[in-house]
Amino acid sequence: MGLGISFIYFAIILFLAWIAGVLPFLKVFFTTVIPYVALVVFIVGVIARIIRWGRSPVPFRITTTCGQEKSLPWIRQNKLDNPSSWLGTLGRMLLEILFFRSLFRNTQAEFRGDRLVYSVDKWLWFFSLAFHWSFLIIFLRHFRFFTEPIPSFVTFLQNIDGFFQVGLPIIYITNILIVAGLLYLFLRRIFDSKVRIVSLPSDYFPLLLILGIAATGILMRYFFKTDLVAVKEFTVAILSFQSVSGDLINKLSPLFVIHFTFVCTLLIYFPMSKLMHLGGVFLSPTRNLANNNRMKRHINPWNYDVPVHTYEEYEDEFRDKMKAAGIPVEKEV
């Protein structure tokens, strides 16, 4: 059900983008109006969610730990899995954000015959890491379309990404890895029954959307040539809030309009989706707090005085009924 709905949404966006790439009046709307709507929704939505998360009360340390905490001097502490200082917390956060350490240690359980067997699941970690790093590098490589002159780090990334010098134009490693990672994550939700039963349209749709962005980008680079000079003039004009001429819009290919529409859709969808884990991982109290509950007393700053009803008052109120019911009382009148 969730997969079918996601495919319908994806197909509708693809159809509208293709029509916009063919019809001039829709092409102008999709390339000059939708991008600004997408930018506003993305920026406002991300800021609003981060502010809401930041205002959520965290009255005590609720860190997720997997190792020995700091207790007695002769017991060795696991400073990364159970940090008690800001330095250990920083190390754990960096390993989590950059290398998905908790996912690397993930295990899976399945029945083999009549036995429940636990095993490691490194493929999920590998393809997830490959997808996220490839997405980041491709995003940074695209700065050559946004800036003039081109930043030096873009040239460096292109040289590293195309290290093997395969084909002409050069096949980037990240182009292969991002498609492989997306296909693995997508097919895993289809063929793994345990994952499929908990998957929703919000799980399938972003994978389809990003796969559409990657696929159209690869098609433009290797199979259907696009006027890159016009593309750069267009993106620079959009990001600098300059007017875009009709002649420049006419130079944009329908395939680029589809690619660009997918990107704008992703920007609009991002703040209201699970993709916001990009910002949420930095604000997660289970990760970004040191586990020093035994070393330091943490007082809830949101505590306020409330009326209480002590046991003595309760007994004074119900003593006769308690004695009639045979319930012992602490004080006799």
N, C-alpha and C positions, 0 to 999 in steps of 0.2 A: 504493500500500500504506500509506504513512505517513498520507495524507489520510484513508483509510477508517478506520484505527484511531483517529485523532483524533476523527473524527465519532462513532464508537461510544462512546468515553469521554465526549464532550460530551453525547451523547444520553442516556446512562445518568445522568449528573449532573442533567441537565434533568428527566428523568422522576422521579427520586427527590425532587428539590426540589419538583416539582409535586404529587406525592403527599403530601409533608410539608406543603405549604400547604393541603391539603384535609383530611387526617386529623389530629385534635387531638393525639393522643399523639405522633405523629411531629413535629408542628409544635413541640411543647415541646422535643423532643430537638434539632432542627435550629436552634432559636433560643436555647437556653440551654447546651447542652453543646458542640456543634461550634465555636461562636465562641471559647471558651476553649482548646480543643484547637488551633485554627488559630493563635491568638495565641502559644501556647507553642511550637509547631513553627516558626513564623515567626521569633520572637526568638532561640530557641536555634539554629536552623539558620543564620540570617544571621551570628550571632556566631561560630559554629563555623567557618564557611567563611572569614570574615575573619581569624580567628586562624590558620587553616591557611595562608592566603595570606601573612599577615604573617610566619610562621615560615619561609617558603621562602627559601633562601639566594639572594642576588643578589651574587655575588662581583665582578662588574665591570659597567661601564656598557654596556647593550645597547640604547641609545636608537634609535628609528626616526627617521631624518632624511631630509629632502627638499630641503635647500638647502646653500649654502656654509657650512662651519664656520669658526670663528675660527682663523686661521692667521697669515698675514702682514699687517702693518699696512695695506698698500695694497690688500688684497683685502677687499671689502665682505662682511661676515658677514650671513647670514640669521638674525636673532635669534629669530624665532618658529619657523621650521622646523628650526633647528639651534642651540638655545640653549646657551650656555656658562655661564649664571648662573641663580640661583634665580628671579630676576625674569622672565627670558625663559621659563623652564620654567613658571612660574605663568601667564604669558600664553598659552602654548600649551595648557596644561591647561584654562583657562577657555574658550578658543575651541573646544576639542574637546568639552567637557562641555556648554556652553550652545548652541553653534551647529554642532556636528558638522563641523568644518572639514575633516577628512580625507575625510569622505564627500562633502562639497561638491566636492572635487577628484578624485573618483572618475571613472574612465573605464571604458568597456565595449568589448569586442572582439567582432565578429561578421563572418561571411562574407557578402559581397554578391556573388553570382556566384562567381567564382574568386579574389576579392580579400579579404584580411583588413583590415577597416576599424576604426579606433579612433575612438570618439566619446565625448562627455561624457554623463553620466547624472545630470542635475539633478533629474529627477522623483523618483528614489529619495530623494535628499537632502531635497527639499521635503516629501514626504509623511511621511518618518520624523521630521523636525523638527516638523511639524504634529501628528503623533500624540503625540510625547513631551511637547511643551509643553501640548497640550490635556489630556493625562492629568494632568499636574502641576496645572494650573489647576482642573480638575474636582475633584481630590483636595482642594485647598485650599478650594474653595467648599463642600465637604461638611463643613467644620468648623462650619458653622451647625447641623449635627445632633449634634455632639459636645460643644459647649461652651455655657455660659450664664454671662454674656451673650455674644452673638456678637462675635467679634473684629472690629475695624475693617477689617483687611485683607480680610476676606471680603466686606464691603459694597463695598469699593473694586473688588475683582475682579469682583463681580457687575455693577457699573455699567459697567466696561470691557467685560466679556464680552457684555453685552446692549446695547451702544452703539447699535445700529441700531433698537432698539425694535420688532422685527418680531413680530407676533402677540401673543396673550394666552392663556396665559402667554408671557412674552418668550422668543423663541428665542435661545439662547446660541450664539455663534459656535463655541465649543469643541465643542458637541454635534455640529455638522456636520463640523468638521475631524477629530475623533477617529474618526468612522465612515468618512469618506473615506480617512483615512490607513490604518486597519485594512483596509479593502476593497482598497486598492491593494497593501499588503504581502501580503495573503492571495492575491489573484488573480495577483500577480506570481509567486508560488511555484507556481501551477497552470499558467499559460500560458507562462512563460518556461522553455524546455526545459533551459537550462543551470542554472537555479536549482532546477527541479523534481527533477533527477536527484540533487542533493545534499541535498534536504530530507528530514527525518525527522519522526516524530510529535512530537518535542520542538520542532519548528519550527511545525507547524500548530496544535497544541493550545493553547498560550498565546494565539495570535491569536484562535482560536475563543472561548476563555474570556473574554478582555477584550471581544471583540465582543458576547458574551452579556451582560456587565455593562453595557456602553454601551446596548445595545438595550433591555434591561429597564428601565434608568433613564429612557430617553427615553419609553418606553411609559407609565411611571408618571407622568411629568411632563405629557405632552401628550394622552394618550388614555384611560388608566384611572386615575381619581383615587384617591389613597391618603391615608389619615389621617396627615398629616405630624406632627401633634401626638403621636400614638401612636408614630410612628417615632422622633421625637426622644426621647421618654421612654424608649423601649426602648434606643436606642443609648447614651444617657447612663447608664442603669442597667447595661448590659453593661460599659462602659468604666470605671465606678466600682465594679465588682464588687458590685453590689447585686442583691438578688433581684428577679425579674420576675414580676409577678402573672399569673395565668391570664387575667383579664379583658383585660389589656394585650396579651397574646399573641394573644387572639382577635380583636383589632382590626387585627392585621397582615394585609394582603391576601396571597393566594397568590402574586401577582406579586412582591411585596416579598420573600417567602420565597425565591423563585427567585433574585432579584437578590442577596439576602444570602448564599445558599448559593454562588453563583458567586464572590462576594468572599472567602468563607472558603476555598473551594477554591484560589483564587489565592494566598492567604496560605500555605496548606500547601504548594503546589507551588513557590512562589517560591524558597526556599533551595536546592532541588535541581535547578533548571532553569537555562537560559541567561539567564533574566531577571536573574540575579545579576550581570550586567555593570553593573548600577546601582552596585554597590559595587566591582566589579573594576576599573572604569575609573580609580578613584582610586589603586589599588595596582599598576597596570601599570608595570613598570620600563622598558618601551619608550617610555613617555610622561612619567612623573613624575621622570625623572632628567636632569640637564644633561649634555650631551656635552662633557666636558672631559678626555677621555682623553689628549690631547696636552699638556694644561696641568698635569695632576696625576697622579701615579702611584697607582693603586688596588691595594692588596694584599688578597688574598683572606683574610678573617679565619678561614675554615674550613680553611686549609691546615695540614697536619700532616706531620711527618717520616715518610717512607716509605723502605724499603730500596731502594737503587739498585744497578745492575750496570753499571759503566762499561765503555767499549770496551776499555780496557787489560786489565781483568779478563776480559772476554769473549775477547780474543785470547790471553791466557795459558792459558785453559781449552781453547781449540780450535785452538791454533797448528799443531799437528802435522796435524790434519785439514784445516786451511786450506791448508797448504803441499802436502799430498798432492793436494788438489783443484785446485791451481794458482792459488789466491787469494792475492794479494799481502798481506804482513803488514808492519806498521810497525816491528817490533822482531824482530831475529834473536837466537836464543839462542846 
